[in-house]
Amino acid sequence: MAMEITNNYSNTYENAYALQKESLAAEKKETSKAAGAQINSNTGNSRTKRTAEYTKELAKLVPSVEFKVGTACSSARNGKSLTVHPGLLEKMQNDPEKEKDMKDMIRGVESMSKLAESMAKATGWTIVYQHSYIDENGKYHCRMQTRNDGMLKLSDKLREERKKNSEKLLEKTKEKAAEKKEKLTPNKAQQFLNEKLAASKDGMICLNDTDMRTMMEAEKEDYAGRTNTKRQAGAGANLDLKV
């Protein structure tokens, strides 16, 4: 009888120990899971914060328009904006070459925006809205609506005559630029945008990735030409002083 009691007590003790061990293992697993979740949460918050700060820095490259992060071009009928795909932002932060190329593109948007505004004021046009978008693959898209307040007040006949005169003036400008090519470096970026404006229907201008990169290259050439002209003028001035 005593032997039987001892065996029961031993079995009870072993069962209790097994349950306690199982409970501790489960508790340890839950603790580990919670710690992992906390680490993931902290990592996610850190990444979000870093992207927000990165976005603010990029916005400084294009101060004349509203900088946004999104998956489509703005559909607003007013204002000026540049929307960049969030996937592209991630690529830029992990790829220095991609970052350099896209920063150049963003600076190009700023230059184009200022150039368009300057041309509009000089020719009597008004930019109603200008919205740019750079997609996940780094391709550029733009919609720009312009309005000529003076043309709106004219009759259809006068408006058509004014349009033809503008086209003739544009052709003469091209011819003069070609004649003076050796003496004067024309503003190719401005000329390109002016051609887009002249060819637009109802003042709507759409630019794609190729158009933007063409303007960026033209702007670089214009800048190089202006810099070279200043250097030549400086050299001439120094020569005069020496004589």
N, C-alpha and C positions, 0 to 999 in steps of 0.2 A: 504493500500500500504506500509506504514512504517512497519507494522507488518511482511509482506512478506519479506522485505529486511533484517530485523533482523534474521529471521529464516534461510535464505540463508547464512548469515554471520556466524551464529552459526554452521551450518552444515559444512561449509568450514573449520572452525577452528578445529572442531572435527576430520575431515578427515586428516588434516595436522598433528595434534597431534598423531593420530594413525600411520601415515606413519613414523613420526619421532621415535616413540616408537619401531616400527618394525625394523627400520634401526639400532637403537642403540642395539637392541637385537641381530641382525645379526652380527654387528661389535664385540660385546662382545663374541659371539660364535666363530668367526674367530680368535680373540685374544687368547681365551682359547685353541683352536685347535693348534695354532702356538706355544703356550707355552708348550703344551703337547708334540708336535713334538720335540721341543728343548730339553726337559727333556729326552725323549727317545734317542735322538741323543747323549746327554752327557753321559747317562747311557751306551749306546753301546760303545762309545769311551773309557769310563772308564774300561769296561769289556775287551775290546780288549787290552788296555794297560796293564792291570793286567795279562792277559794270556801271553802276550809277555814277561813280566818280569819273570813270572813263568817258561816259557819255557827256558829262559836263565839260571835260577837256576838249572833246571833239566839237562841241557847240561853239567854242571860242574861235574855231577856224572859219565859221560862217556866221558872223554877228548880224548881218543884214536880213537874215531870214530866221524863222522859227524852226529849231532843230527838234525832231521827233524820232521816236523808235516805234516801228510798226511794220505791218506786213502788206501795206498798200499805200498808194499815193493819196494824198488828201483830196477829198472831193469838194472842199469848200469853194465858194464862189467869190472869195476875197482873200486878201493877205498873201504872204509869201512863206513857203515852208520847204524843208528838206526832211524827208522821212527815210530812215535807214533800217533795214531788216535786222531783227535781233540776232538771227543766225550769222549774219555778216559781222556783227560786232564781236561775236565769240571767235570767229575765224581770225579777225584782226588782232585780237589779244593773244592768239596762239601762233600767229604767223607774221614775223617782222616784214617780209616782202609784201604780203597782202596788206598789211597795215600802211606801209609807205605808199603803195599804189592808191589805196582808198583815201588816205589823207590828201594826196594830190588831187583826187577827184573832188573831195569836199571843198578844197581851196578853189578848184575850178568852178564850182557852183557859186561861190562867193564872187569871183571875178565876173562870171557871166551875168549874175544878178545886177551888179553895179553897172556893167556895160549896157545891159538892156534898159536900165533905169535912165542912164545918161542919154542914150539914143532916143528914148521915148520923149524925154523933156525937150530935146533939141529939135525933134520933128513934129511936135504937137500931139503925140500919142500919149495915152494913159495906160499903164499896166493895171488891169482889173484884178488879176491874180496870177501867181506864178508858183506852181507846186512841183517840186522835184522828188524823185524816189530812187534809191539805190537798193536793188533786190539782193537776195541771199547770195547770188553768184557775183555780185559786184557790178551788175549791169545798170546803166543809168537811163532814167525815163523822166520826161518833163512835159507838163502842160502849161501853156501860158496864154492868157486871154488879154488882148490889147484892144483899145478903143480910141478912135480918132474923133474927138468931140467936134472939131471943125468940120469934118466930113459928114457927120450926122446931120448937120444943119443945111447941107447942100442938097440940091435936087439930084435925082438919079443921073441925069445927063451931065451935070457939072461934076458929080462925084466920079463918073467914069472918065471924064476929061482929066480930072486931077490925078487919077490913078495912072493914066497913060503918061502924063507929064512926069510923074514920079519915077516911072519905069525908064523913061528916056533920060532923066537926070542921073539915074543909077548907072545906065549904060555909059554915059559920058564920063562919069566918075571913074568907072573901070578903065576906060580908054586912056584917060589922063594918067591914072596910076600906072598903067602899062608903059606909057611913054616916058614917065619919069622914074621908072623902076631903078635905073642905075644911080639916080641922084637922090631919090626919096624912097624910103621903106614904107609902104602903105600899111595901115592897121588891118591886117588880114582877119583877125578875130571879129572886129567890128563889121568888116565887109561881109563876112560869112553870115553874121546875125542879121545884117541889113537885107541880105538876099532872102533869108528865111521869112523876114517880115514882109517883104515885097511880094513874095509868092503865097503868103497866107490867105486863107479864105475867111472873111468876117473877123479878121484880127486874131484868129486862133493859130498858135505856133506849137508844134510838137517836136521835141528833140529826143533823139535816142542816144544810145551809148556811143555809136560811131560819131554822131554830131558833136557830142561833148568832147570826145577825145580829139577831134579835128580842131575844135576851138582851143583846147588846151595847148596843142602843138603850135597853133597859130599865135597864141599869146606868148609862148616861149620865143618864137621867132621874132615877134614884134619887140619883145623885151631885149633880146640880143641885138636887134638892129638899133634900138634907141641907145643902148649902152655903148655900142660901137661908134655911133654918131657923136656921142658926148666925148668919148675918148679922142676921136679925131679932132673935135673942136678944141679940146684941152691941149692936145699936142700942137695945134696951130697957134694957140694963144701963147704957149710957152716959147715957141719958135720966134714969135713976134717980139716977145720980151727980150730974148737973147740978142736979136738983131738990133 
